[in-house]
Amino acid sequence: MGCSSCSTGKDGQPRGCKNNGTCGSDGCNKLTVFDWLSNMALPNGQKPFDCVEVRFKNSRKSFFRNTENLSLSIGDVVATEVSPGHDVGIVTLTGELVKVQMKKKKVAHDSEDVKRIYRKATQKDIDIWQKSRDKEESVQKRSRELAIALNLQMKISDVEFQGDGSKATFYYTAEERVDFRQLIKDMARAFSTRIEMRQIGFRQEAARLGGIGSCGRELCCSTWLTDFRSVNTASARYQQLSLNPQKLAGQCGKLKCCLNYELDAYLDALKEFPKTDVKVFTEKGKAVCQKIDIFKGLMWFAYENEWMNWHKLTVTQVNEIIDLNKQKKKVSSLEEYASELIEDTKMDFENVVGQDSLTRFDKPKRKKKRRNKNNRKRNQRKSKRDA
């Protein structure tokens, strides 16, 4: 849901307001909440909720208390309380829906973390804020040079200046603990401002920077994903995916978050399956599981001496054989169970065009036999004689 300034231009090129999601309409922002209560009036005697949601750079959001009873609406630029100084942000949500968001994010209304809003930002506040935002790119480049000069094993991924320009927060990623005391001194001397270092994870870094995933869509963490749950290789094993790090890893270098999306469905389907290392005993010999199809409920078994011949069984049949084996009974062979499976030849998809083959143009055309003139004459003579 983008604003009008982010639509396509006449020449087909993206127009773009170049505000990186900080324009007044707030339509380009990540996790923008639609205020579906905006057109509903409060009951008589009900006071409006005195907290609002304010967004800062890179979708960082916080709740602030409107103690001055300012008339605020979505898109207003406000000056908020921080320590020290003040910060400048954009109001993203007002009214009763803020109460729902605070409850969802477990923020108490009377918490000390909920600061207050000073005022609507003046033109002077906005000019200082924009001036600070414009120099973030050059400051980030210079800070990386200082870190490289000190041989620090860290990567500074982003810089965020406070609205009044009195403090700069540097976001970095590192594999191990980094001693950046000397780096802070060098940065304070180079930028003449208060420095704060904040370490973030690799997933949070990918969420802040954004990008396109292997699926061709924008990264989930930079569009709608709010919590970063741990992902391990067991998620790939349950879904029978090949353990290829290049395919399973995302742009953050960690396992893809989407490996957890369908994991619950696979775990529910696997509850009826026996373990894959199970062995069934028949009079013909011992059989070992070779392959399973989770959603069709099928398992393939092969005798130990006949690895090339696989026998397809349903999960119900396998569990039946296992129960008999526990009673120290053996079935005659797997072929009896495999022969009971009737193949369903019904097509799930039918081509309404006329069942045309995709390779119909690959077949060479047959040449028509041309009749010789002599054959024609002979046939004509023969027809006259018969007449």
SULUR-V189468 format. One record per residue. N is the residue number from 1. RES is the residue in one small letter. PHI is phi in whole degrees, -180 to 180 (none if undefined). PSI is psi in degrees with one decimal (none if undefined). Layout:
n:N res:RES phi:PHI psi:PSI
n:N res:RES phi:PHI psi:PSI
This chain:
n:1 res:m phi:none psi:86.4
n:2 res:g phi:-96 psi:160.8
n:3 res:c phi:-80 psi:174.0
n:4 res:s phi:-66 psi:-28.6
n:5 res:s phi:-75 psi:-10.8
n:6 res:c phi:-100 psi:10.4
n:7 res:s phi:-79 psi:-179.6
n:8 res:t phi:-85 psi:139.5
n:9 res:g phi:-78 psi:-176.3
n:10 res:k phi:-68 psi:-32.3
n:11 res:d phi:-85 psi:7.6
n:12 res:g phi:87 psi:-6.8
n:13 res:q phi:-86 psi:148.0
n:14 res:p phi:-65 psi:132.6
n:15 res:r phi:-74 psi:-68.4
n:16 res:g phi:75 psi:131.6
n:17 res:c phi:-91 psi:-7.0
n:18 res:k phi:60 psi:28.6
n:19 res:n phi:-102 psi:-2.0
n:20 res:n phi:56 psi:43.8
n:21 res:g phi:83 psi:11.9
n:22 res:t phi:-110 psi:19.4
n:23 res:c phi:-77 psi:168.2
n:24 res:g phi:-68 psi:-27.1
n:25 res:s phi:-72 psi:-23.7
n:26 res:d phi:61 psi:26.3
n:27 res:g phi:-88 psi:-17.0
n:28 res:c phi:-95 psi:-0.9
n:29 res:n phi:-79 psi:149.6
n:30 res:k phi:-70 psi:136.9
n:31 res:l phi:60 psi:38.1
n:32 res:t phi:-69 psi:129.3
n:33 res:v phi:-94 psi:126.3
n:34 res:f phi:-81 psi:123.4
n:35 res:d phi:-83 psi:88.7
n:36 res:w phi:-80 psi:-2.7
n:37 res:l phi:-102 psi:7.5
n:38 res:s phi:-67 psi:-32.4
n:39 res:n phi:-93 psi:8.2
n:40 res:m phi:-106 psi:131.5
n:41 res:a phi:-83 psi:150.0
n:42 res:l phi:-76 psi:151.9
n:43 res:p phi:-62 psi:161.6
n:44 res:n phi:-64 psi:131.6
n:45 res:g phi:86 psi:-5.6
n:46 res:q phi:-88 psi:125.7
n:47 res:k phi:-84 psi:143.0
n:48 res:p phi:-66 psi:149.8
n:49 res:f phi:-65 psi:135.4
n:50 res:d phi:-91 psi:11.2
n:51 res:c phi:-115 psi:147.7
n:52 res:v phi:-131 psi:160.2
n:53 res:e phi:-102 psi:129.2
n:54 res:v phi:-122 psi:135.4
n:55 res:r phi:-108 psi:142.2
n:56 res:f phi:-118 psi:-158.9
n:57 res:k phi:-66 psi:146.7
n:58 res:n phi:56 psi:40.4
n:59 res:s phi:64 psi:19.4
n:60 res:r phi:-74 psi:121.6
n:61 res:k phi:-121 psi:148.4
n:62 res:s phi:-147 psi:161.3
n:63 res:f phi:-105 psi:137.1
n:64 res:f phi:-132 psi:150.7
n:65 res:r phi:-95 psi:129.4
n:66 res:n phi:-89 psi:78.8
n:67 res:t phi:-76 psi:-22.1
n:68 res:e phi:-88 psi:2.2
n:69 res:n phi:54 psi:45.5
n:70 res:l phi:-74 psi:148.3
n:71 res:s phi:-84 psi:95.4
n:72 res:l phi:-110 psi:145.1
n:73 res:s phi:-139 psi:167.5
n:74 res:i phi:-63 psi:129.9
n:75 res:g phi:103 psi:-9.6
n:76 res:d phi:-72 psi:138.5
n:77 res:v phi:-91 psi:124.8
n:78 res:v phi:-128 psi:155.9
n:79 res:a phi:-101 psi:122.7
n:80 res:t phi:-113 psi:163.8
n:81 res:e phi:-83 psi:129.6
n:82 res:v phi:-141 psi:170.4
n:83 res:s phi:-122 psi:115.2
n:84 res:p phi:-92 psi:168.5
n:85 res:g phi:82 psi:-152.4
n:86 res:h phi:-140 psi:157.6
n:87 res:d phi:-119 psi:161.7
n:88 res:v phi:-121 psi:128.1
n:89 res:g phi:-143 psi:-177.8
n:90 res:i phi:-118 psi:132.4
n:91 res:v phi:-71 psi:125.3
n:92 res:t phi:-111 psi:-16.9
n:93 res:l phi:-158 psi:137.6
n:94 res:t phi:-136 psi:167.2
n:95 res:g phi:86 psi:-157.9
n:96 res:e phi:-70 psi:-22.5
n:97 res:l phi:-69 psi:-22.4
n:98 res:v phi:-65 psi:-35.5
n:99 res:k phi:-63 psi:-37.7
n:100 res:v phi:-68 psi:-41.6
n:101 res:q phi:-66 psi:-38.4
n:102 res:m phi:-66 psi:-38.1
n:103 res:k phi:-68 psi:-37.7
n:104 res:k phi:-66 psi:-39.0
n:105 res:k phi:-93 psi:8.3
n:106 res:k phi:58 psi:49.2
n:107 res:v phi:-112 psi:118.7
n:108 res:a phi:-74 psi:146.4
n:109 res:h phi:-67 psi:-34.8
n:110 res:d phi:-96 psi:19.2
n:111 res:s phi:-73 psi:150.1
n:112 res:e phi:-72 psi:-19.1
n:113 res:d phi:-71 psi:-19.6
n:114 res:v phi:-83 psi:100.2
n:115 res:k phi:-81 psi:-176.6
n:116 res:r phi:-114 psi:162.3
n:117 res:i phi:-95 psi:127.5
n:118 res:y phi:-73 psi:-53.8
n:119 res:r phi:-169 psi:170.1
n:120 res:k phi:-72 psi:139.0
n:121 res:a phi:-64 psi:132.9
n:122 res:t phi:-83 psi:173.4
n:123 res:q phi:-64 psi:-33.2
n:124 res:k phi:-66 psi:-41.7
n:125 res:d phi:-62 psi:-41.6
n:126 res:i phi:-68 psi:-38.6
n:127 res:d phi:-64 psi:-43.1
n:128 res:i phi:-65 psi:-39.3
n:129 res:w phi:-64 psi:-47.6
n:130 res:q phi:-66 psi:-36.5
n:131 res:k phi:-65 psi:-38.1
n:132 res:s phi:-69 psi:-39.1
n:133 res:r phi:-67 psi:-32.7
n:134 res:d phi:-69 psi:-27.7
n:135 res:k phi:-96 psi:7.8
n:136 res:e phi:-67 psi:-38.1
n:137 res:e phi:-66 psi:-44.7
n:138 res:s phi:-68 psi:-36.1
n:139 res:v phi:-66 psi:-39.5
n:140 res:q phi:-63 psi:-42.1
n:141 res:k phi:-64 psi:-43.4
n:142 res:r phi:-67 psi:-37.8
n:143 res:s phi:-66 psi:-35.1
n:144 res:r phi:-66 psi:-37.9
n:145 res:e phi:-64 psi:-39.1
n:146 res:l phi:-67 psi:-37.8
n:147 res:a phi:-68 psi:-38.1
n:148 res:i phi:-68 psi:-37.0
n:149 res:a phi:-64 psi:-29.8
n:150 res:l phi:-92 psi:4.9
n:151 res:n phi:56 psi:42.8
n:152 res:l phi:-91 psi:132.0
n:153 res:q phi:-85 psi:74.7
n:154 res:m phi:-151 psi:159.9
n:155 res:k phi:-128 psi:117.2
n:156 res:i phi:-85 psi:109.9
n:157 res:s phi:-95 psi:-24.2
n:158 res:d phi:-160 psi:155.6
n:159 res:v phi:-131 psi:136.2
n:160 res:e phi:-132 psi:118.2
n:161 res:f phi:-88 psi:144.6
n:162 res:q phi:-70 psi:157.1
n:163 res:g phi:-59 psi:-33.7
n:164 res:d phi:-91 psi:1.5
n:165 res:g phi:75 psi:11.7
n:166 res:s phi:-88 psi:-12.2
n:167 res:k phi:-147 psi:145.4
n:168 res:a phi:-126 psi:129.4
n:169 res:t phi:-104 psi:124.9
n:170 res:f phi:-106 psi:121.8
n:171 res:y phi:-97 psi:129.6
n:172 res:y phi:-140 psi:159.4
n:173 res:t phi:-122 psi:146.2
n:174 res:a phi:-157 psi:147.2
n:175 res:e phi:-75 psi:-37.0
n:176 res:e phi:-127 psi:178.4
n:177 res:r phi:-69 psi:138.9
n:178 res:v phi:-120 psi:132.7
n:179 res:d phi:-92 psi:98.0
n:180 res:f phi:-109 psi:28.2
n:181 res:r phi:-65 psi:-43.3
n:182 res:q phi:-69 psi:-33.5
n:183 res:l phi:-64 psi:-39.4
n:184 res:i phi:-64 psi:-39.3
n:185 res:k phi:-64 psi:-43.9
n:186 res:d phi:-65 psi:-39.0
n:187 res:m phi:-68 psi:-42.1
n:188 res:a phi:-63 psi:-36.2
n:189 res:r phi:-71 psi:-35.6
n:190 res:a phi:-80 psi:-35.2
n:191 res:f phi:-107 psi:-11.0
n:192 res:s phi:55 psi:49.4
n:193 res:t phi:-152 psi:167.6
n:194 res:r phi:-76 psi:134.7
n:195 res:i phi:-111 psi:136.8
n:196 res:e phi:-133 psi:128.2
n:197 res:m phi:-102 psi:133.4
n:198 res:r phi:-135 psi:118.7
n:199 res:q phi:-85 psi:135.5
n:200 res:i phi:-126 psi:161.6
n:201 res:g phi:-80 psi:170.3
n:202 res:f phi:-68 psi:-32.1
n:203 res:r phi:-69 psi:-41.0
n:204 res:q phi:-65 psi:-33.7
n:205 res:e phi:-66 psi:-43.9
n:206 res:a phi:-64 psi:-34.9
n:207 res:a phi:-67 psi:-37.1
n:208 res:r phi:-74 psi:-37.7
n:209 res:l phi:-83 psi:-34.4
n:210 res:g phi:79 psi:179.0
n:211 res:g phi:155 psi:-175.7
n:212 res:i phi:-113 psi:129.5
n:213 res:g phi:-83 psi:178.0
n:214 res:s phi:-68 psi:-18.2
n:215 res:c phi:-79 psi:-8.8
n:216 res:g phi:91 psi:-1.2
n:217 res:r phi:-107 psi:165.9
n:218 res:e phi:-67 psi:149.4
n:219 res:l phi:-57 psi:137.7
n:220 res:c phi:-63 psi:-39.0
n:221 res:c phi:-68 psi:-22.5
n:222 res:s phi:-100 psi:1.6
n:223 res:t phi:-119 psi:-53.8
n:224 res:w phi:-137 psi:-17.4
n:225 res:l phi:-75 psi:129.8
n:226 res:t phi:-107 psi:-36.5
n:227 res:d phi:-114 psi:142.9
n:228 res:f phi:-108 psi:94.7
n:229 res:r phi:-81 psi:152.7
n:230 res:s phi:-70 psi:138.9
n:231 res:v phi:-123 psi:129.3
n:232 res:n phi:-124 psi:173.7
n:233 res:t phi:-69 psi:-17.5
n:234 res:a phi:-62 psi:-31.0
n:235 res:s phi:-62 psi:-38.3
n:236 res:a phi:-73 psi:-36.2
n:237 res:r phi:-66 psi:-42.2
n:238 res:y phi:-62 psi:-32.1
n:239 res:q phi:-93 psi:7.1
n:240 res:q phi:59 psi:42.4
n:241 res:l phi:-97 psi:147.8
n:242 res:s phi:-70 psi:136.0
n:243 res:l phi:-82 psi:67.4
n:244 res:n phi:-102 psi:112.4
n:245 res:p phi:-60 psi:-31.7
n:246 res:q phi:-69 psi:-29.0
n:247 res:k phi:-92 psi:-30.0
n:248 res:l phi:-87 psi:-18.8
n:249 res:a phi:-90 psi:143.3
n:250 res:g phi:-93 psi:-166.4
n:251 res:q phi:-70 psi:-19.4
n:252 res:c phi:-80 psi:-7.0
n:253 res:g phi:87 psi:-6.4
n:254 res:k phi:-100 psi:172.8
n:255 res:l phi:-64 psi:144.4
n:256 res:k phi:-64 psi:139.5
n:257 res:c phi:-65 psi:-27.3
n:258 res:c phi:-71 psi:-7.9
n:259 res:l phi:-67 psi:-19.8
n:260 res:n phi:-91 psi:-9.7
n:261 res:y phi:-65 psi:-46.6
n:262 res:e phi:-103 psi:9.1
n:263 res:l phi:-64 psi:-39.9
n:264 res:d phi:-63 psi:-38.5
n:265 res:a phi:-65 psi:-39.4
n:266 res:y phi:-67 psi:-40.3
n:267 res:l phi:-65 psi:-38.5
n:268 res:d phi:-65 psi:-38.6
n:269 res:a phi:-71 psi:-29.4
n:270 res:l phi:-81 psi:-6.9
n:271 res:k phi:-65 psi:-31.6
n:272 res:e phi:-84 psi:-13.7
n:273 res:f phi:-83 psi:141.4
n:274 res:p phi:-75 psi:171.3
n:275 res:k phi:-65 psi:147.0
n:276 res:t phi:-70 psi:-19.7
n:277 res:d phi:-90 psi:13.0
n:278 res:v phi:-72 psi:148.4
n:279 res:k phi:-124 psi:133.8
n:280 res:v phi:-106 psi:144.5
n:281 res:f phi:-113 psi:126.7
n:282 res:t phi:-126 psi:170.4
n:283 res:e phi:-68 psi:-24.0
n:284 res:k phi:-80 psi:-23.7
n:285 res:g phi:151 psi:-176.6
n:286 res:k phi:-89 psi:137.2
n:287 res:a phi:-120 psi:145.3
n:288 res:v phi:-122 psi:143.4
n:289 res:c phi:-71 psi:133.9
n:290 res:q phi:-111 psi:-32.3
n:291 res:k phi:-161 psi:151.5
n:292 res:i phi:-134 psi:150.9
n:293 res:d phi:-120 psi:108.7
n:294 res:i phi:-67 psi:-50.1
n:295 res:f phi:-82 psi:-22.0
n:296 res:k phi:-88 psi:-12.4
n:297 res:g phi:69 psi:41.1
n:298 res:l phi:-121 psi:151.4
n:299 res:m phi:-138 psi:142.5
n:300 res:w phi:-111 psi:130.3
n:301 res:f phi:-123 psi:152.5
n:302 res:a phi:-139 psi:141.4
n:303 res:y phi:-68 psi:155.3
n:304 res:e phi:-65 psi:-31.2
n:305 res:n phi:-95 psi:-5.6
n:306 res:e phi:-129 psi:71.5
n:307 res:w phi:-71 psi:-20.0
n:308 res:m phi:-83 psi:-19.7
n:309 res:n phi:-99 psi:110.6
n:310 res:w phi:-101 psi:142.9
n:311 res:h phi:-119 psi:125.9
n:312 res:k phi:-91 psi:127.2
n:313 res:l phi:-131 psi:155.4
n:314 res:t phi:-85 psi:164.2
n:315 res:v phi:-64 psi:-36.6
n:316 res:t phi:-63 psi:-42.2
n:317 res:q phi:-65 psi:-40.5
n:318 res:v phi:-65 psi:-42.9
n:319 res:n phi:-64 psi:-34.2
n:320 res:e phi:-65 psi:-42.3
n:321 res:i phi:-66 psi:-39.5
n:322 res:i phi:-64 psi:-39.1
n:323 res:d phi:-64 psi:-38.2
n:324 res:l phi:-67 psi:-38.3
n:325 res:n phi:-65 psi:-34.3
n:326 res:k phi:-67 psi:-27.9
n:327 res:q phi:-87 psi:12.6
n:328 res:k phi:62 psi:38.9
n:329 res:k phi:-119 psi:148.4
n:330 res:k phi:-121 psi:142.2
n:331 res:v phi:-84 psi:162.3
n:332 res:s phi:-66 psi:-48.7
n:333 res:s phi:-166 psi:166.6
n:334 res:l phi:-78 psi:-20.1
n:335 res:e phi:-63 psi:-30.6
n:336 res:e phi:-63 psi:-42.8
n:337 res:y phi:-74 psi:-37.7
n:338 res:a phi:-67 psi:-30.9
n:339 res:s phi:-73 psi:-19.5
n:340 res:e phi:-74 psi:-19.3
n:341 res:l phi:-75 psi:122.9
n:342 res:i phi:-101 psi:124.5
n:343 res:e phi:-72 psi:131.4
n:344 res:d phi:-89 psi:109.0
n:345 res:t phi:-91 psi:4.8
n:346 res:k phi:-70 psi:133.8
n:347 res:m phi:-82 psi:132.3
n:348 res:d phi:-75 psi:-25.0
n:349 res:f phi:-133 psi:131.7
n:350 res:e phi:-122 psi:137.6
n:351 res:n phi:-84 psi:113.0
n:352 res:v phi:-75 psi:-10.6
n:353 res:v phi:-73 psi:-28.2
n:354 res:g phi:141 psi:26.3
n:355 res:q phi:54 psi:44.5
n:356 res:d phi:-77 psi:140.1
n:357 res:s phi:-83 psi:144.4
n:358 res:l phi:-70 psi:-20.5
n:359 res:t phi:-104 psi:20.9
n:360 res:r phi:-67 psi:-26.7
n:361 res:f phi:-86 psi:-9.2
n:362 res:d phi:-80 psi:-21.5
n:363 res:k phi:-76 psi:135.0
n:364 res:p phi:-69 psi:144.1
n:365 res:k phi:-74 psi:140.2
n:366 res:r phi:-80 psi:134.6
n:367 res:k phi:-79 psi:133.5
n:368 res:k phi:-75 psi:137.0
n:369 res:k phi:-77 psi:126.3
n:370 res:r phi:-92 psi:132.4
n:371 res:r phi:-79 psi:139.4
n:372 res:n phi:-76 psi:151.9
n:373 res:k phi:-61 psi:-34.4
n:374 res:n phi:-65 psi:-38.9
n:375 res:n phi:-66 psi:-36.8
n:376 res:r phi:-65 psi:-43.9
n:377 res:k phi:-63 psi:-39.8
n:378 res:r phi:-63 psi:-40.7
n:379 res:n phi:-66 psi:-36.7
n:380 res:q phi:-66 psi:-42.4
n:381 res:r phi:-63 psi:-39.7
n:382 res:k phi:-68 psi:-35.5
n:383 res:s phi:-70 psi:-34.3
n:384 res:k phi:-68 psi:-40.1
n:385 res:r phi:-65 psi:-40.5
n:386 res:d phi:-67 psi:-31.9
n:387 res:a phi:-72 psi:none
